[in-house]
């Protein structure tokens, strides 16, 4: 595979659509596993969603930086969730795991198979979020719990229950010469009017500057270790249903034999009570020496899979 696919600044090629459907009910998710986001416990917040749009609009007016005419932008207000019946798989139209049919190179298919085998034995495989590593891009767009989108002229914010916020910069800036890698990366976007009616209807986004470890889903489908991933998105409301949001996501990564495009769909939920999730709260997974162990109900260290060796205790004094 050629390794010179670095994209030019502002090069927002339209991704190829795969498995596009008009309805939100796309496929049936297979049973969720008790790994990563599949086994997360969460608590309901004590009140309705914070009116972040009002807050950001006030900040924008206070600085006098932009005149904001919200009628020119699509209505992304409210709380967005996955369609009913959809789990946390990468491609919503297919079950978790091998059925996703990721176009991996032989090297990364082997890494994926090793992750599946470890999980079958009781381990966590490549699923870094099981030990509270952030979900990262683009997996964060699975929207495990819920998402709120706040549009301002210079930045569009995506607020999640399970992640730090995403910031999509839409102020016309170019790519910097250097990017400090982060789990969410640097996202630069632009609004476009696709039908010429004078109203912006699609947000095109490009994300670079990512760091790992990262996976697509809880089964451990990996990204290349060089972290040169480029993610392109087209975010838009469904023309036939204003309460349905689509995110066409194309991943360009050296672990793939070709760019991989999926479409994530979300539904606007009239229930504005948002959820709170803190990974470090009551997380029983313990990683020691590259091995995943588990804390039992009585806070004792226990193996997570059959015949797992105990951890190295060289720094502990022997019990008398």
N, C-alpha and C positions, 0 to 999 in steps of 0.2 A: 504494500500500500504506500502511496506517496505520502511524504511527511511535510509537504509544503502547502498545506491547505489553510495557512493563516489568512484570515479574511482582511480585506482592506477596511479602514475606518469608514463607517457608514454604509457598508455593503450589506444591505438587507435583502438578500435573495428570498423570494417566496418559497417556503418549503413545499414539497409534494405532499398532498393530503393522502392519508391512508385510512381505510375503513371508515370513511365519513358517513355519518348517519344523521337524520334530522331529529330523532327523538333522543331524550335523555337516557332512557332505559337501555343501556348497551351492555349486553352480556350479563352473566351471573358470576360473581366472584366465588372462587373456591373457598373452602373453610380457612379462616384466618389462623395463623400459627401464633404461638405464644412467644414470639421473638420480635425484637424491635418494636415498631409502632403497633404491631398486631396485638401485643399483650399489654398495652399501656392502660394504666388506670388514670382516670381524670376526675376532676371535681367541677361542678357547675359553679360559675361565679355568682356573686350575691346580687347582681343587678343587670340591667340591660347593657347593650354595647355602648361604649363611650362614643359620644358624637365627635369623632376625630375630624370629620370634615369641617365642622365649625371651628375647631381649634386651629387647624392648618390654614383655613381661610383667614382667620383673624391674624395669624402670624404673617401671612402674605400681605395683608392690607397694612399691618403695622410697619413693615419694612418698606412698603411702597415700591417693591421690586417689579411686580407684575400686576396688570389689570386682568382680572379673571372673569371671563364670561362662561359660566358653567353650561350654558345652553349649547355651546359649540362642541361639547364633549359627550360621549355616551354616558348613560346613567348606570354607573357601576356601584351605586350606593347599596347598603344593606350587608347582610351576612351571607357568604357563599359557602356551600357545602357540596360534597360529592353527591352524585345521583343516588337515590335510594337503591340498595342492593349491590352497590359497587364497593369493593374492598380497597386495599392499599397496594394493589398491583400497579406496575408501571403503565402498561397499555391496558386501559379500562375494558377493552373488548376481549381480553384473553385472561385465563387464570394465571396465578402466580407461577414462577419457576420456569421450567423448560418450555412450557406452552407459550411463553412470551416470544420464543424464537428470536432471541437477540442475535444480530449478525456479527458475532464475535470472530476474531482471528482464532486459529487453533490454540495459541498460547492462553488467551483469555477465556476461551471455552473450557479449558482444563482447570483454570482457577475457579470458574463458576461451578464446575462439577465437584471440585474439592469442597467448596462451601456447602453444596447440597448434601454431600456425603457426611460432613461434620454435623450438620443440623439433623440429619436422619439418626445419627448416633447420640443426639442429645445436646450437642454444642450449639454455638451461635453462628458458626461459619464466618463469613465476611461482614456480618451485619453490625457495623460500628455503632449505630445509634443504640443498640442494646446495652452498651456501656456508656451512654450519654454523650457520645460524639455527635455533633449537630447533624441534622438531616442533610443540609447542604443543597446546592443547586445541581441538577434540576429536580431532585427527589422531593424537595420541599413543596413543589407544585402538585404533588399528590393530594395535598390538603387533608391531612389525617383527621383533623377535627373541623376547623372552620377558617375562613379568611375574610378580611375586610379590605376593600380597596379605596384609597383616598387619592383623588386626582387634584393636583395643583399644576399651574403652568410649567414650573421648572422641574417638578419631581412627582412621580406617582409612587405612592407607598402601598405595600402589601403587608398587612398585619395578620400574624398567625398566632394560634394558641400554643403551638409546639416549636416555634422558631423565633429568632430575632427578625425584625422587619426587613423586607426587601425594599431597596430604593432604586427606582428606575429613573435615571436622569434624562430629562427631556428639554434641556435648556440649549440644545444645539452644539454642545461641546464636542471636541474631537477626542480620540483615544490618547491617553497620556503615553509618554515614552516608556514608563515603567508602571507596573501595577503591583501593589502589595497583595499577595494572594490571601484570600479569605474563603470560608466555606460557602458564602453566598456569591462571591465574586463581585465584579464591577459590571453593572448593567446600564447600558445607554440605549435610549429609545427615541422613537419619533412617532408622532401622530399623523395619520393620513386619512384623506377623504376618498374612499374608494368608488363612490357612486356620484361624486360631483354635485351633491346637494348643499354644499357649504357647511356641512356638519362632520366633524372628525368621527370616524367610526371604528378604526383599527389602530391598536398600539403595537408597533413592531419593536422588538427588543432583541438586543444582542448582549450576551454575557460572556465575559472572559475573566482571567485572573483568579482561577479557582485553585483550592488546595484540597488535599485528601487526608484520610481515606474517605471515599464516596462510593455509594452504590445506588442502583436504580430503585431497589425495593428490598424487603426484608429477607429475601432468599440469597442475597449477596451478589447479585449481578454487578460486576466491577467496572470501574472506569480505569483507563490506563494510568499507570503509576507516574507518568511524566506530567500529569495534570494540565495538559495543554488543551483541554476540552473547550469547545466553543458551542454555546447553546443559543439557538435562534427561536424566537417566539412570535406568534401573531395572536393577540388577545382581542376578542370581539364578541358582542352579543349575537345570539342566534336571531336571524332575520324573522323567523316565524314565531319566536317566543322570547320576549324581552327579559324573562326571568331565567333564561338559560345563557350561560357564559361558556365560550370555547377558548381553549388555549392550544394552538397548534405548536408543538415543540419539536424542533429538529436538533439532534445531538450530532456533533462532529467530534470524533474522538479516535485516537490511534489504536484503541482496543477493538474498533469496529472495522469491518471490511467495506462499509459504505455509510453515509449519513443515515441516521435512524429517526424517522418521524412518527409521532403519535399525536392524537388529539385528546386532550383532557377536557372533560365537560363538568360544569358545576351548576348547581341550582340555587337560586336566590331563596333564602329561608325567611319566612315572615316572623319566625321566632328569633328575636334579637338577643336572647340570652346566650352569651358566649361562654366558652369553657376555658378552664385554666389547667395547664399541664406543666409540671416541673419534673424533669427526668430524674433528678437527684433525690426526689422524695420517694422513699420506699423502693429504691432500685436494688434488687437482690443479686444482681450479676456482679461478680468480682473477677477482674482479669489479673492473673499473676503469672509471670514468666511466659506469656503468650498463651496460657491456658485459661479457659473460662470456667470459673467455679461458681457456686451458688450459696447464698446465705439461707439457712433453713428458718423455719418459723421461730425457733428458739435462738436465732442469731449464731448458729454454729456453721462453720465452713463445711460444705459437702460437695461431692463430685457432681458434675452436671451430666456425665455420661458414664456408661459401664466401663469398668476397669481403668478409669482415669487415675494416673499417679498423683500422689499428694504433692503440694508445692514444696519447693526447696526451703528448708527452715534453718539454713546455715547461720543466719544472724540472730537466732533465738538460742538462749541458753537451754541445755537439755533439762528436762524435768527431773527433779530429784525424788 
